[in-house]
Amino acid sequence: MSDKPEALIIFPFSQQWHAELAEEFTIHFPPPAELDAFVAAHGKRITVLMTNGSSGASASLMDRLPALRIIGCFSAGYENIDLAAAEAR
């Protein structure tokens, strides 16, 4: 087990960014079809969520990530991130 913070990536992500982020975080990048199962099994350890405006971050997803502290949005838009839920946390 690593001492690095655990980050969940939920959108198509470049290998270069993956490599750079892996220096600071333990990266998890489950296939979209396996996201719910991954979150159910490991969500309590995730402190960083990396998304984009299209994939977003719902209140439901945030609720299943109780240790979540940071949402990184890799796009110009953030229309599908539930800002009220994020701010409430």
C-alpha positions in Angstrom: 0.0 0.0 0.0 1.3 3.4 -1.0 1.4 6.5 1.1 0.4 8.6 -1.9 -3.2 10.0 -2.0 -5.5 7.9 -4.1 -7.0 9.5 -7.2 -9.8 8.2 -9.4 -9.9 9.2 -13.1 -13.2 9.0 -14.8 -12.6 10.3 -18.3 -10.3 9.5 -21.3 -6.9 10.6 -20.1 -3.6 11.0 -21.9 -0.7 8.7 -21.0 1.5 11.8 -20.4 -0.8 13.2 -17.7 -1.2 9.7 -16.2 2.5 9.4 -15.8 2.9 12.8 -14.3 0.1 12.4 -11.9 1.3 8.9 -10.9 4.4 10.6 -9.4 2.2 12.2 -6.7 -0.9 10.0 -6.6 -1.9 6.3 -6.7 -3.9 6.4 -9.9 -7.1 4.4 -10.5 -8.6 4.4 -14.0 -11.3 1.7 -14.1 -13.1 1.2 -17.4 -16.5 3.0 -17.5 -18.4 -0.2 -17.2 -16.6 -1.1 -14.0 -16.7 2.4 -12.3 -19.7 1.6 -10.0 -18.1 -1.7 -8.8 -14.7 0.0 -8.3 -16.3 2.8 -6.3 -18.3 0.3 -4.2 -15.1 -1.6 -3.4 -12.6 1.2 -3.1 -14.5 4.5 -2.9 -13.7 5.2 0.8 -10.0 5.6 0.0 -10.3 8.0 -2.9 -9.3 11.6 -2.0 -9.0 13.1 -5.5 -11.4 12.8 -8.4 -10.2 13.7 -11.9 -12.9 14.4 -14.4 -13.9 16.7 -17.2 -16.9 18.8 -18.1 -18.6 16.0 -20.0 -18.1 13.2 -17.4 -18.7 15.6 -14.5 -19.2 14.6 -10.9 -22.7 14.0 -9.5 -23.7 14.4 -5.9 -24.3 10.6 -5.9 -20.8 9.9 -6.9 -19.4 12.3 -4.4 -21.5 10.6 -1.7 -19.8 7.3 -2.5 -16.4 8.9 -2.1 -16.5 9.9 1.6 -12.8 10.9 1.8 -13.0 13.1 -1.4 -11.2 16.4 -0.9 -10.4 17.6 -4.5 -12.2 17.5 -7.8 -9.9 18.3 -10.7 -11.6 19.2 -13.9 -9.5 18.9 -17.1 -11.6 21.0 -19.4 -12.8 24.5 -19.9 -16.3 23.6 -18.8 -17.6 22.1 -15.6 -21.3 22.0 -16.4 -21.8 18.4 -15.2 -20.1 18.8 -11.8 -22.6 19.3 -9.1 -21.1 22.4 -7.6 -23.6 22.7 -4.7 -22.8 19.2 -3.6 -19.1 19.9 -3.9 -19.3 23.1 -1.9 -21.4 21.4 0.8 -18.6 18.9 1.4 
